[in-house]
Amino acid sequence: MSVDIPKIYGSLVFNDKVMRDRLPSDTYKELAKTVKEGRPLDLDIANIVAHEMKEWATEHGATHFAHWFQPLTGITSEKHDSFMTPLSDGTAITRFSGKELIQGEPDASSFPSGGLRSTFEARGYTAWDPTSYAFIKAEVLCIPTAFCSYTGEALDEKTPLLRSMAALEKQARRVLTYFGDGNEHVVTNVGGEQEYFLISKKDYERRQDLIMTGRTLFGDAPSKGQELEEHYFGAIRPIVNDFMKELDKELWEIGVSAKTKHNEVAPSQHELAPVFDIANRSIDGNLLTMEKMKLLASRHGLACLQHEKPFAGINGSGKHNNWSISAGGTNLLEPGDSPQDNLRFLVFLTCIIAAVDDYQDLLRTSVASCGNDHRLGANEAPPAIVSIFLGDELGEIVKDIIAGQEYQSAERVSVDLGIDALPNFLKDNTDRNRTSPFAFTGNKFEFRMPGAQQNLSNCNTVLNTAVAHALKQFADAMGDVQGADFEQKALRYIKQSLTEHQRIIFNGNGYSDEWPKEAARRGLTNYANTADALPCLITDKAYKLFAEQNVLNHNEVQSRYLVSLDKYTKQMNIECNVMQRMTRRQYLPAVNEYAGKVASEINAIKDAASGANIESQEELLNSLVSGADRASKALKDLIEIHTKAESFSDGQEQANCYAHEVVPKMAALRKEVDDLERITAHDYWPVPTYNDMLFYQ
């Protein structure tokens, strides 16, 4: 079936074109002005917009509307209200008011708030984000909104993101004033590459660990993993290709610019990448992509796994956050042919380097999660140590600026493939570094630390806020200087700042054994797990940063720490419970049953042939019995330390216990069970193995 992409793209989105076509000219202009200047929308204008939005939505089959928002759960939420209004004569009409468009009132007490709201303080508000387009999903008009408490505190991920974007624009425009561009609209652009696994739904339904936690808590390594490297960019399975085609179509209809799809490195792993968009719209699109992936997979007999490490020993799944800044449609991170002579580029580059160095701990915290702890530092995921990769040319420019030397630009080299029929291609002046957490990739930075199931709002909020702070420092230092005096003063500032922050620049191998030692020598932070990273959020430095830029107040920062801490300990508790139940109810009974079969066979052989050599059978039986005994002891040890962890009333102490005491016991139990899987007959093993799940037909 052919797909007319231009015709269907954005067909279920109340976008700018639809608004221009349907709204009265004066109304459209007023709405556009409101969006650009960030002012409250006049209720009379809102009523006109709401009516036309409802008319358009019902023409496309919508019967309900919902304020679609991003609570601190990490996923999206929505409450559906119908357009239907009953009349006294027993008939009904459809109605949608400006007040309903602008503001909703969900129950705030039922969402995580980190102490911002009590159960009896239930009132909360959703407020329309007019910079993100409304769209239709499953007969529901979804209106992207911010979510706040009765007292105005942010209870969601979108509100701080929007505030951080405003903060960065304010400071960037101050800086651009020195270059004569201070009136340009400044936005941050994001493109989130979504990695995920697809496995058979039948296998998924037989794995309680996958269902309850998103990852396999047990599983011996498959006979073949990713060592042959044949899956990356390989031919896509027909069943997966059918899923991808349907996913593309449904995403295009709601305006998500799904662009690239391919097999990833690990078996059964795949990736979808969109075209860049303004940060809040792009993140809305990514959240919709994640939701669509899960829903559509089941239609094809598949299950979509978005956990950061669903399978041990092979690639985990990240969500690479490609980030840039643009002003008036011009990318401020475009170095040009001579980046060393591009002062505006050097100013923004310097401020970003300073921001990442000053707030490396907050960037690490922004991607901290129970799932990401298993991914960072292994199988193409960057380490937990934050550093910046600039590449050869930019790296040399920075070195020469610090040394006070003039940089001689490297010419782009033409690479001859040695075959006349094939054209030469130009070699870039910078390579890619897959081990770098924060890498410059030509005209943008790729923040590779976020995990596949994380909402990108959080890390972009931190990144935007930190860069806004660095830009403010630059603008404050420049003062009223102009012309040639500005150029000289700016160059001195760049040299001083790069000298102070050069420790964060690392172009080497982040997987090497030497790097953690070198990073420690440089004074870089290294928070290996979520429990260690989260306290960075509740420091005076963090409070001051967010307050200075009007992104989060003290209570809002603290609430996010408490919510993250609570989520971590609850997820760890669930994993412990699942491990214990699977071991007791599935693995040990299966091993004992198989051991009984082996024992019966030994006795049968003895009865039939008393002199037969049964050494191998007895060795297998002894391995099964002793292995089951070790697994039972490891289970007992886990239960004991799990009980200890749950006894703590202090959330941070509990998280510390989970991270440093419980996790090793979980690993010990897993090892014993996985060893048993290796010697237990496949027909007796109670769950699908890695071989089964990763290499389905």
Protein Blocks (a to p, Z undefined) as FASTA:
>chain_A
ZZdfklmgoklcccfklmmmmpcfklmmmmmmmmmnopacdfklmmmmmmmmmmmmmmno
pabdcdddddfkopacdddddfbdcdfkopacddddfklmmpccddfklpceehmacfkl
mbccddddfkbccddeehiacdddddddfkopafbfklmmmmmmmmmmmmmmmmmmmnop
ambccddddddddddddddfklmmmmmklmmnopafbdcddfblclnopmgopacdfklm
mmmmmmmmmmmmnopacfbdcddfbghiacdddddddfklmmmmmmmmmmmmmmmmmmno
pacdfbfblbghiacddddddddddeehiafklgbjblmlmmklmmmmmmmmmmmmmmmm
mmmmmmgcfklmmmgopehiacfbdcddebjmlmmmmmmmmnopacdddddddddehiak
lccddddfbdcdfkbfbdcehjaccdfkbcfkbcfklmmmmmmmmmmmmmmmmmmmnmma
ghjllmmmmmmmmmmmmmmmmmmpccbdfkbmklmmmmmmnopacdfbfklmmmmmmcfk
lmmmmmmnomacfklmmmmmmmmmmmmmmmmmmmmmmmmmmmmmmmmmmmmmmmmmmmmm
mmmmmmmmmmbccklmmmmmmmmmmmmmmmmmmmmmmmmmmmmmmmpmblklmmmmmmmm
mmmmmmmmmmmmmmmmmmgcfklpmbdcfklmmmcZZ
